[in-house]
Amino acid sequence: MSVQELTVALVKAGRVKIRYPAAQVADDGDRISVRAPWAAEGVRDFGFVRFEPGDVFVEHFWRTRWYAVKEVWTGDGVLKGWYCDVTRPAVLREGVITVEDLDLDLWVSADGSSVLRLDEDEFAESGLATTDPEAAAQAVRALDALDEQARTPGGLPALLV
């Protein structure tokens, strides 16, 4: 069985923010899972986690959910945690998974001891609540659902089975 190569395109404010190749791991008709190396240049240190060359992301996108969950692994197979992007539902067309980033994010450390809501200020400043109130409400519900799931027994991995 050959691995299907896809491209992930993360769109923000109508522009492609980043585009990178990924190998499809699964597609059950709703969730599309891919594996990709850290796609940005160099190291990105957030203070609570570092993304760096050699890291591997197993990314899960849903056609019906307003988020994506990204498992972050070191190159030698140690789980760092989960980075969750609140997005519009994913669209897969002609080998490209397109997701629109809605600014809200959640980080969950591998041991579950740290759950951080991120970029709520950027979300407020984006004006989405005015320009698309329904999408803004969906985004807030998605972040709340991810946060709640991360704090329950089984955590985020329960979403991925």
Z-matrix of the N, CA and C atoms (Angstrom, degrees):
N
C 1 1.454
C 2 1.527 1 108.92
N 3 1.316 2 117.01 1 128.46
C 4 1.457 3 120.21 2 -179.49
C 5 1.529 4 110.09 3 -88.19
N 6 1.311 5 115.81 4 151.51
C 7 1.453 6 122.19 5 179.06
C 8 1.521 7 107.87 6 -84.69
N 9 1.322 8 116.57 7 130.52
C 10 1.456 9 119.68 8 177.86
C 11 1.519 10 109.21 9 -83.73
N 12 1.306 11 115.62 10 126.41
C 13 1.457 12 121.18 11 176.65
C 14 1.521 13 108.82 12 -88.09
N 15 1.309 14 116.28 13 130.86
C 16 1.453 15 122.85 14 177.17
C 17 1.524 16 108.92 15 -122.94
N 18 1.304 17 115.93 16 169.35
C 19 1.456 18 121.99 17 172.23
C 20 1.517 19 107.19 18 -118.77
N 21 1.323 20 116.76 19 135.97
C 22 1.461 21 121.51 20 174.90
C 23 1.526 22 106.91 21 -102.79
N 24 1.331 23 116.15 22 129.19
C 25 1.463 24 121.95 23 176.99
C 26 1.522 25 108.33 24 -121.47
N 27 1.329 26 115.58 25 115.46
C 28 1.456 27 121.32 26 177.83
C 29 1.531 28 107.19 27 -98.76
N 30 1.322 29 115.46 28 117.66
C 31 1.456 30 122.34 29 -176.71
C 32 1.520 31 109.04 30 -103.99
N 33 1.328 32 115.99 31 138.05
C 34 1.463 33 120.41 32 176.92
C 35 1.526 34 107.49 33 -140.18
N 36 1.307 35 116.31 34 128.46
C 37 1.465 36 122.40 35 179.69
C 38 1.532 37 111.32 36 53.09
N 39 1.344 38 115.53 37 40.46
C 40 1.451 39 119.83 38 175.86
C 41 1.515 40 116.53 39 81.15
N 42 1.330 41 117.81 40 -1.89
C 43 1.466 42 121.49 41 -179.96
C 44 1.519 43 109.88 42 -119.46
N 45 1.325 44 116.11 43 149.97
C 46 1.464 45 119.93 44 175.56
C 47 1.523 46 107.32 45 -73.41
N 48 1.316 47 115.40 46 116.92
C 49 1.469 48 122.02 47 -179.29
C 50 1.528 49 110.59 48 -80.33
N 51 1.334 50 115.97 49 -43.19
C 52 1.466 51 121.26 50 177.74
C 53 1.525 52 107.73 51 -154.44
N 54 1.307 53 114.96 52 147.72
C 55 1.456 54 122.89 53 179.81
C 56 1.517 55 106.50 54 -138.07
N 57 1.348 56 117.18 55 131.66
C 58 1.457 57 119.37 56 -176.61
C 59 1.522 58 110.89 57 -153.08
N 60 1.334 59 115.90 58 154.73
C 61 1.465 60 120.02 59 178.81
C 62 1.523 61 110.92 60 -79.28
N 63 1.327 62 114.88 61 149.93
C 64 1.464 63 121.14 62 178.97
C 65 1.521 64 108.79 63 -149.62
N 66 1.321 65 115.24 64 151.74
C 67 1.467 66 121.14 65 176.63
C 68 1.520 67 108.38 66 -98.45
N 69 1.327 68 116.65 67 127.01
C 70 1.461 69 120.18 68 178.99
C 71 1.518 70 109.71 69 -68.05
N 72 1.330 71 115.79 70 130.92
C 73 1.453 72 122.81 71 177.20
C 74 1.530 73 109.97 72 -99.36
N 75 1.338 74 115.81 73 -39.57
C 76 1.465 75 120.41 74 -178.49
C 77 1.523 76 109.72 75 -162.01
N 78 1.328 77 115.07 76 158.42
C 79 1.465 78 122.20 77 172.36
C 80 1.523 79 106.26 78 -153.41
N 81 1.336 80 116.07 79 107.65
C 82 1.465 81 119.74 80 -178.04
C 83 1.527 82 112.77 81 -96.35
N 84 1.331 83 116.24 82 11.38
C 85 1.454 84 120.87 83 -178.11
C 86 1.516 85 112.60 84 99.31
N 87 1.336 86 117.49 85 -24.60
C 88 1.459 87 122.40 86 174.44
C 89 1.530 88 109.92 87 -117.55
N 90 1.322 89 115.58 88 -55.13
C 91 1.473 90 119.94 89 -179.04
C 92 1.521 91 109.80 90 -95.41
N 93 1.328 92 114.39 91 130.86
C 94 1.466 93 122.40 92 174.26
C 95 1.521 94 106.03 93 -111.00
N 96 1.326 95 117.80 94 125.50
C 97 1.462 96 121.74 95 179.15
C 98 1.523 97 108.83 96 -115.90
N 99 1.330 98 115.04 97 136.02
C 100 1.455 99 121.12 98 179.56
C 101 1.523 100 109.61 99 -134.40
N 102 1.319 101 114.64 100 163.58
C 103 1.473 102 121.98 101 176.57
C 104 1.515 103 106.45 102 -124.18
N 105 1.332 104 115.97 103 132.06
C 106 1.458 105 120.18 104 -178.11
C 107 1.524 106 110.31 105 -149.29
N 108 1.322 107 116.81 106 145.66
C 109 1.458 108 119.22 107 173.26
C 110 1.530 109 109.47 108 -72.37
N 111 1.319 110 116.49 109 159.65
C 112 1.468 111 121.78 110 174.54
C 113 1.522 112 107.51 111 -50.60
N 114 1.320 113 116.65 112 122.36
C 115 1.460 114 121.44 113 -167.73
C 116 1.522 115 114.79 114 -94.93
N 117 1.306 116 118.60 115 -16.94
C 118 1.461 117 119.92 116 -177.91
C 119 1.531 118 110.19 117 -86.38
N 120 1.305 119 115.47 118 167.25
C 121 1.465 120 120.93 119 178.05
C 122 1.525 121 110.32 120 -77.04
N 123 1.310 122 117.16 121 138.63
C 124 1.457 123 122.51 122 171.47
C 125 1.513 124 114.61 123 63.87
N 126 1.331 125 114.87 124 -153.28
C 127 1.459 126 123.45 125 -176.01
C 128 1.520 127 109.20 126 -101.79
N 129 1.316 128 116.05 127 139.81
C 130 1.460 129 121.00 128 172.62
C 131 1.517 130 106.72 129 -120.57
N 132 1.332 131 115.69 130 108.63
C 133 1.464 132 121.57 131 -177.76
C 134 1.521 133 109.22 132 -101.43
N 135 1.326 134 116.38 133 112.89
C 136 1.461 135 121.67 134 -179.64
C 137 1.530 136 111.93 135 -90.82
N 138 1.329 137 116.92 136 -4.42
C 139 1.455 138 120.57 137 -175.24
C 140 1.517 139 111.32 138 94.04
N 141 1.305 140 117.37 139 -42.95
C 142 1.466 141 121.53 140 179.02
C 143 1.529 142 111.41 141 -97.53
N 144 1.332 143 118.10 142 -15.69
C 145 1.469 144 123.30 143 176.19
C 146 1.525 145 108.17 144 -160.99
N 147 1.336 146 114.72 145 151.36
C 148 1.472 147 120.86 146 174.66
C 149 1.518 148 108.32 147 -115.35
N 150 1.339 149 115.93 148 129.14
C 151 1.456 150 121.22 149 170.08
C 152 1.510 151 105.44 150 -100.66
N 153 1.343 152 116.14 151 132.04
C 154 1.454 153 118.77 152 -174.12
C 155 1.522 154 111.27 153 -148.77
N 156 1.334 155 115.76 154 162.63
C 157 1.466 156 118.83 155 177.81
C 158 1.526 157 110.00 156 -51.71
N 159 1.325 158 115.56 157 137.62
C 160 1.464 159 121.25 158 -177.05
C 161 1.515 160 112.70 159 100.40
N 162 1.346 161 117.19 160 -23.72
C 163 1.459 162 119.83 161 177.08
C 164 1.530 163 109.52 162 -65.39
N 165 1.322 164 114.56 163 149.92
C 166 1.456 165 121.26 164 179.34
C 167 1.526 166 108.12 165 -123.89
N 168 1.322 167 115.71 166 135.00
C 169 1.456 168 122.21 167 179.32
C 170 1.528 169 108.88 168 -112.10
N 171 1.322 170 115.99 169 127.17
C 172 1.458 171 121.18 170 169.17
C 173 1.525 172 104.11 171 -104.97
N 174 1.325 173 114.61 172 111.06
C 175 1.458 174 120.84 173 -169.42
C 176 1.525 175 110.63 174 -109.85
N 177 1.325 176 115.03 175 138.14
C 178 1.455 177 121.83 176 -177.65
C 179 1.532 178 108.43 177 -121.57
N 180 1.321 179 115.33 178 120.68
C 181 1.461 180 122.82 179 -179.84
C 182 1.522 181 108.16 180 -118.53
N 183 1.316 182 116.80 181 142.10
C 184 1.463 183 121.24 182 179.25
C 185 1.515 184 110.21 183 -117.26
N 186 1.317 185 114.57 184 142.54
C 187 1.460 186 120.77 185 175.72
C 188 1.529 187 111.76 186 -78.86
N 189 1.338 188 117.75 187 -15.69
C 190 1.468 189 121.87 188 -175.91
C 191 1.524 190 114.02 189 -119.59
N 192 1.318 191 117.36 190 -3.19
C 193 1.474 192 119.94 191 -178.10
C 194 1.525 193 109.94 192 -115.37
N 195 1.301 194 114.55 193 154.90
C 196 1.462 195 121.53 194 -175.07
C 197 1.534 196 111.71 195 -96.03
N 198 1.326 197 116.64 196 40.89
C 199 1.454 198 120.60 197 176.27
C 200 1.516 199 110.87 198 -160.58
N 201 1.339 200 113.64 199 167.09
C 202 1.462 201 123.00 200 172.74
C 203 1.523 202 106.49 201 -131.08
N 204 1.332 203 116.68 202 140.80
C 205 1.462 204 121.92 203 178.54
C 206 1.521 205 108.09 204 -115.53
N 207 1.323 206 115.64 205 126.58
C 208 1.463 207 121.40 206 -176.91
C 209 1.522 208 109.78 207 -118.61
N 210 1.331 209 115.47 208 114.69
C 211 1.462 210 120.23 209 174.03
C 212 1.523 211 106.47 210 -77.58
N 213 1.321 212 117.40 211 130.76
C 214 1.460 213 121.18 212 -178.11
C 215 1.529 214 108.63 213 -112.18
N 216 1.332 215 115.73 214 119.89
C 217 1.465 216 123.30 215 -177.26
C 218 1.518 217 110.45 216 -119.99
N 219 1.323 218 116.62 217 146.86
C 220 1.464 219 120.03 218 169.57
C 221 1.525 220 107.41 219 -71.83
N 222 1.310 221 116.57 220 164.15
C 223 1.452 222 121.10 221 178.55
C 224 1.520 223 113.18 222 -60.26
N 225 1.337 224 116.86 223 -25.49
C 226 1.467 225 119.01 224 -179.88
C 227 1.534 226 112.48 225 -99.07
N 228 1.336 227 116.72 226 18.71
C 229 1.453 228 120.39 227 168.70
C 230 1.508 229 117.81 228 88.55
N 231 1.330 230 118.78 229 20.15
C 232 1.464 231 121.30 230 177.15
C 233 1.530 232 108.11 231 -98.66
N 234 1.336 233 116.22 232 125.42
C 235 1.458 234 121.18 233 179.52
C 236 1.528 235 110.07 234 -70.39
N 237 1.335 236 116.64 235 124.74
C 238 1.463 237 121.54 236 174.81
C 239 1.527 238 110.47 237 -87.26
N 240 1.343 239 116.05 238 -38.67
C 241 1.461 240 120.42 239 -179.11
C 242 1.504 241 110.82 240 155.53
N 243 1.325 242 114.59 241 -161.54
C 244 1.458 243 121.86 242 -177.29
C 245 1.515 244 109.29 243 -124.34
N 246 1.317 245 115.71 244 128.08
C 247 1.460 246 122.20 245 173.67
C 248 1.520 247 106.43 246 -107.87
N 249 1.314 248 116.00 247 121.63
C 250 1.462 249 120.87 248 -176.84
C 251 1.525 250 109.32 249 -112.26
N 252 1.320 251 114.99 250 128.09
C 253 1.463 252 121.92 251 175.32
C 254 1.521 253 108.39 252 -103.56
N 255 1.329 254 116.76 253 131.88
C 256 1.458 255 119.86 254 170.14
C 257 1.521 256 105.81 255 -84.83
N 258 1.337 257 115.31 256 124.01
C 259 1.462 258 122.33 257 -174.38
C 260 1.524 259 109.44 258 -141.57
N 261 1.302 260 115.69 259 166.21
C 262 1.456 261 118.50 260 165.87
C 263 1.520 262 106.53 261 -69.42
N 264 1.338 263 118.29 262 159.69
C 265 1.467 264 119.59 263 177.35
C 266 1.538 265 111.62 264 -53.95
N 267 1.319 266 115.17 265 145.04
C 268 1.465 267 121.75 266 -176.47
C 269 1.525 268 110.78 267 -71.76
N 270 1.319 269 114.10 268 149.12
C 271 1.465 270 121.98 269 174.48
C 272 1.527 271 106.77 270 -123.08
N 273 1.336 272 116.34 271 127.72
C 274 1.465 273 121.31 272 175.22
C 275 1.523 274 107.20 273 -111.08
N 276 1.331 275 114.46 274 117.09
C 277 1.456 276 120.09 275 -179.49
C 278 1.521 277 109.09 276 -144.94
N 279 1.321 278 115.15 277 126.01
C 280 1.464 279 122.12 278 175.56
C 281 1.532 280 111.95 279 52.82
N 282 1.346 281 115.37 280 43.85
C 283 1.453 282 120.56 281 175.53
C 284 1.520 283 116.09 282 79.21
N 285 1.339 284 117.16 283 9.60
C 286 1.469 285 121.20 284 179.86
C 287 1.523 286 109.24 285 -122.10
N 288 1.337 287 115.92 286 124.42
C 289 1.461 288 121.93 287 172.18
C 290 1.525 289 106.16 288 -91.94
N 291 1.321 290 116.55 289 118.01
C 292 1.463 291 120.85 290 179.62
C 293 1.515 292 108.78 291 -112.13
N 294 1.332 293 114.95 292 129.14
C 295 1.460 294 121.16 293 175.51
C 296 1.521 295 108.21 294 -132.62
N 297 1.323 296 115.00 295 140.34
C 298 1.460 297 120.48 296 178.24
C 299 1.515 298 109.18 297 -100.18
N 300 1.326 299 115.91 298 116.96
C 301 1.457 300 123.76 299 -179.29
C 302 1.527 301 109.33 300 -71.70
N 303 1.334 302 117.26 301 127.52
C 304 1.459 303 122.22 302 179.70
C 305 1.526 304 112.15 303 -107.10
N 306 1.320 305 117.05 304 24.13
C 307 1.467 306 125.68 305 172.09
C 308 1.516 307 115.89 306 78.86
N 309 1.315 308 119.69 307 -35.24
C 310 1.462 309 120.42 308 -177.52
C 311 1.526 310 110.61 309 -75.34
N 312 1.337 311 116.03 310 138.96
C 313 1.459 312 122.01 311 179.70
C 314 1.520 313 109.63 312 -139.42
N 315 1.336 314 114.38 313 162.05
C 316 1.460 315 121.30 314 175.78
C 317 1.516 316 107.59 315 -139.34
N 318 1.323 317 117.39 316 134.16
C 319 1.460 318 122.59 317 174.11
C 320 1.522 319 107.76 318 -113.39
N 321 1.336 320 116.00 319 135.16
C 322 1.460 321 122.12 320 175.36
C 323 1.517 322 107.14 321 -129.62
N 324 1.333 323 116.77 322 121.58
C 325 1.469 324 120.65 323 179.50
C 326 1.527 325 109.73 324 -67.89
N 327 1.324 326 115.85 325 157.40
C 328 1.467 327 121.63 326 -176.09
C 329 1.524 328 112.21 327 -56.60
N 330 1.321 329 117.90 328 -35.88
C 331 1.469 330 119.88 329 -178.75
C 332 1.533 331 112.53 330 -88.32
N 333 1.339 332 116.09 331 -0.11
C 334 1.457 333 120.75 332 177.86
C 335 1.519 334 114.99 333 77.68
N 336 1.334 335 117.32 334 2.38
C 337 1.466 336 119.93 335 -176.31
C 338 1.527 337 112.77 336 -76.57
N 339 1.320 338 117.46 337 -17.22
C 340 1.456 339 121.36 338 -177.74
C 341 1.527 340 109.17 339 -127.72
N 342 1.332 341 115.39 340 120.27
C 343 1.464 342 122.32 341 174.66
C 344 1.521 343 105.94 342 -125.65
N 345 1.325 344 116.24 343 114.09
C 346 1.461 345 120.79 344 -174.26
C 347 1.520 346 110.91 345 -120.64
N 348 1.327 347 115.79 346 125.15
C 349 1.468 348 121.18 347 171.96
C 350 1.526 349 106.42 348 -84.69
N 351 1.322 350 116.04 349 131.57
C 352 1.460 351 120.86 350 -173.55
C 353 1.530 352 111.80 351 -124.02
N 354 1.313 353 114.74 352 150.00
C 355 1.463 354 123.89 353 168.58
C 356 1.528 355 114.35 354 65.34
N 357 1.319 356 117.51 355 25.10
C 358 1.461 357 118.89 356 177.29
C 359 1.526 358 110.96 357 -65.12
N 360 1.341 359 117.02 358 -29.04
C 361 1.466 360 120.67 359 176.14
C 362 1.528 361 110.63 360 -67.41
N 363 1.335 362 118.01 361 -43.17
C 364 1.467 363 121.43 362 177.48
C 365 1.520 364 110.39 363 -61.34
N 366 1.308 365 116.84 364 -40.99
C 367 1.459 366 121.56 365 179.26
C 368 1.522 367 109.94 366 -60.94
N 369 1.331 368 116.85 367 -46.54
C 370 1.467 369 120.67 368 -179.92
C 371 1.528 370 110.73 369 -61.47
N 372 1.331 371 116.32 370 -39.84
C 373 1.467 372 121.28 371 -178.92
C 374 1.528 373 113.21 372 -75.34
N 375 1.328 374 117.48 373 -16.95
C 376 1.468 375 120.73 374 -176.72
C 377 1.527 376 113.02 375 -66.78
N 378 1.322 377 117.13 376 -23.63
C 379 1.460 378 120.73 377 -179.09
C 380 1.516 379 113.70 378 80.83
N 381 1.334 380 118.40 379 5.88
C 382 1.458 381 121.40 380 -177.72
C 383 1.532 382 111.74 381 -59.73
N 384 1.317 383 116.64 382 -34.50
C 385 1.465 384 119.91 383 -179.61
C 386 1.528 385 111.40 384 -60.95
N 387 1.327 386 116.80 385 -27.70
C 388 1.462 387 121.68 386 178.10
C 389 1.519 388 111.46 387 -89.42
N 390 1.332 389 116.95 388 -45.53
C 391 1.465 390 120.66 389 -174.38
C 392 1.523 391 113.53 390 -78.29
N 393 1.332 392 117.41 391 -29.67
C 394 1.463 393 121.34 392 -179.74
C 395 1.528 394 108.56 393 -150.26
N 396 1.338 395 116.67 394 75.42
C 397 1.472 396 120.45 395 -174.86
C 398 1.525 397 113.76 396 -57.09
N 399 1.339 398 118.39 397 -35.52
C 400 1.465 399 120.41 398 -179.84
C 401 1.525 400 110.30 399 -66.15
N 402 1.337 401 117.43 400 -43.71
C 403 1.470 402 120.64 401 177.96
C 404 1.524 403 110.20 402 -63.88
N 405 1.328 404 117.12 403 -40.14
C 406 1.468 405 120.28 404 178.64
C 407 1.523 406 110.54 405 -62.07
N 408 1.326 407 116.61 406 -42.07
C 409 1.470 408 120.27 407 178.80
C 410 1.528 409 110.40 408 -65.34
N 411 1.336 410 117.81 409 -41.41
C 412 1.468 411 121.53 410 177.27
C 413 1.530 412 110.20 411 -61.20
N 414 1.329 413 116.59 412 -41.12
C 415 1.465 414 120.99 413 -179.07
C 416 1.527 415 111.41 414 -63.43
N 417 1.323 416 116.74 415 -44.86
C 418 1.468 417 120.70 416 179.53
C 419 1.531 418 109.86 417 -64.52
N 420 1.334 419 117.23 418 -42.14
C 421 1.471 420 120.47 419 177.83
C 422 1.531 421 110.49 420 -62.10
N 423 1.329 422 116.87 421 -39.81
C 424 1.468 423 120.52 422 -179.74
C 425 1.528 424 110.44 423 -64.42
N 426 1.334 425 117.70 424 -45.27
C 427 1.464 426 120.26 425 179.09
C 428 1.526 427 110.43 426 -62.57
N 429 1.318 428 116.85 427 -43.95
C 430 1.473 429 120.38 428 178.80
C 431 1.530 430 110.73 429 -61.03
N 432 1.335 431 117.33 430 -42.42
C 433 1.472 432 120.99 431 -179.60
C 434 1.526 433 111.08 432 -64.98
N 435 1.333 434 116.96 433 -42.58
C 436 1.476 435 120.40 434 177.96
C 437 1.525 436 110.71 435 -63.21
N 438 1.325 437 116.28 436 -44.29
C 439 1.462 438 121.84 437 -179.95
C 440 1.535 439 109.51 438 -60.63
N 441 1.316 440 116.45 439 -46.71
C 442 1.468 441 120.03 440 179.20
C 443 1.528 442 111.05 441 -62.56
N 444 1.333 443 117.05 442 -44.58
C 445 1.467 444 120.77 443 -180.00
C 446 1.525 445 111.00 444 -61.61
N 447 1.325 446 116.69 445 -40.40
C 448 1.460 447 121.37 446 -178.75
C 449 1.529 448 111.95 447 -63.33
N 450 1.320 449 116.76 448 -27.21
C 451 1.464 450 121.62 449 -175.92
C 452 1.533 451 112.69 450 -96.97
N 453 1.324 452 118.37 451 2.53
C 454 1.456 453 121.36 452 179.36
C 455 1.521 454 110.56 453 -100.60
N 456 1.328 455 118.97 454 158.95
C 457 1.455 456 120.45 455 176.13
C 458 1.531 457 110.01 456 -55.98
N 459 1.310 458 115.31 457 134.64
C 460 1.461 459 120.71 458 -176.90
C 461 1.513 460 111.96 459 95.56
N 462 1.350 461 116.16 460 -27.77
C 463 1.449 462 121.76 461 174.85
C 464 1.517 463 115.20 462 53.48
N 465 1.323 464 116.02 463 -152.68
C 466 1.454 465 121.30 464 -179.31
C 467 1.522 466 113.70 465 -64.36
N 468 1.343 467 119.50 466 -33.54
C 469 1.467 468 117.29 467 178.72
C 470 1.527 469 114.12 468 -55.63
N 471 1.331 470 117.24 469 -25.28
C 472 1.461 471 120.18 470 178.64
C 473 1.532 472 111.68 471 -64.11
N 474 1.342 473 117.11 472 -25.54
C 475 1.464 474 120.62 473 176.87
C 476 1.519 475 111.82 474 -73.24
N 477 1.316 476 116.95 475 -19.58
C 478 1.461 477 121.87 476 -168.02
C 479 1.505 478 114.15 477 -102.47
N 480 1.344 479 117.64 478 4.73
C 481 1.473 480 119.94 479 179.25
C 482 1.510 481 111.43 480 -93.97
